[in-house]
Amino acid sequence: MSGKKEKAKTDRRARIESTPRINPDKLLGELFKRGISSAKFAAHAHIDPQTMSGIMHGDSFSPATFRKIVSALESLPVLSGADLLVAS
C-alpha cells in the first residue's frame, strides 16, 4: 500500500475513534423530559432517522451530528414537572 493510502487509512481510524458517543439512556431521558419521541427529535434536529436509531443503540457519529443534537436539545423546553417522572 502506498504511503498516502496508509496515512489516509490511519487518519480515518483516528477520526472514527475520536467521534463522540452519547449515553442512550441519558438522551432518552432528555427526550422524555421534553415530551418528544426520538423520531420527532431526529426530524427537529435535522438528523437522518437511521443515524438517530444508531445513536440510541450506542453507535458513534460525527461531531457535526453531536452539535445538531445539542442545539436541538437546547431549543426544546423541558416540560414542567417532567423531571419528577424520570426514574433515577
N, C-alpha and C positions, 0 to 999 in steps of 0.2 A: 504494500500500500504506500502511496506517495506521502511525503511529509505534510502536504496541505490537507489531504484527506484524513490523515491520522489526527492532525490538530483540530479539524472540524469535528471529528468524532469525539475527541476529548472535550472540546468546548460544549458540545451538545450534552454530553453526560453531566458536566458541571452545572449547566443551566437546569437540567432535569432535577438534579439533586438539591438545588437551591430554591426550587419552587415551593411556595407556601403550602401548608396543609391546614385545614380547619378541623376542629373537633366537631364532628357531625351532630353530636348531642347538644352542644352549646349553640350551634347555628339553629338547630330545630327549636330550641328553647327561645332564641331571639325571634324567630319567625312566629312562634306561638304567641309571644308577648305582644306582637304587632298584629295578630289576627290574620295572618296571610299564609297561604299554602306555599310549598316550595315551587310548585309550577307557576303560580301567580307571581311569586317573588322573582323567579327566573325572567319572566317577561318584563317585570318592573325594572330589573337590573340590566336588562338587555344581554342576558346570558342564554346561550343555547340550552334547551331543556335537558339534553343528554349530558352536557357539561355539568349542569346543576345536579343531576342524578349521580354522576360520578363523584362530585364534591360531597354529596350526602352519604356516599359509601367510602369516604376517606381518600379518594384519589387526589393527586396533586393537580395543580393548574397554574396558569400564568400569573405573573404579578399584575398584569392589566385586569385580569378577571378578579383578582383579590381587591383591587381598587374599586371595581364596579360593585362588588358585594358590600364593601364598607360604605361607599357612597349611598347605595340603595338603602342599607340599614339605617343610616343617619337621616335619610329623608322620610322614613316612615315613623310616625309617633308610636310610642309604647302605649298600649291601651291601659287606662286607669284601672288598677286592681288586677291586671293580668298576672303580674309577678307573684301575687298571692296564691295563684293556682298552679304555678310551675313547681314540680317536685324537685327537691334539692338532693 
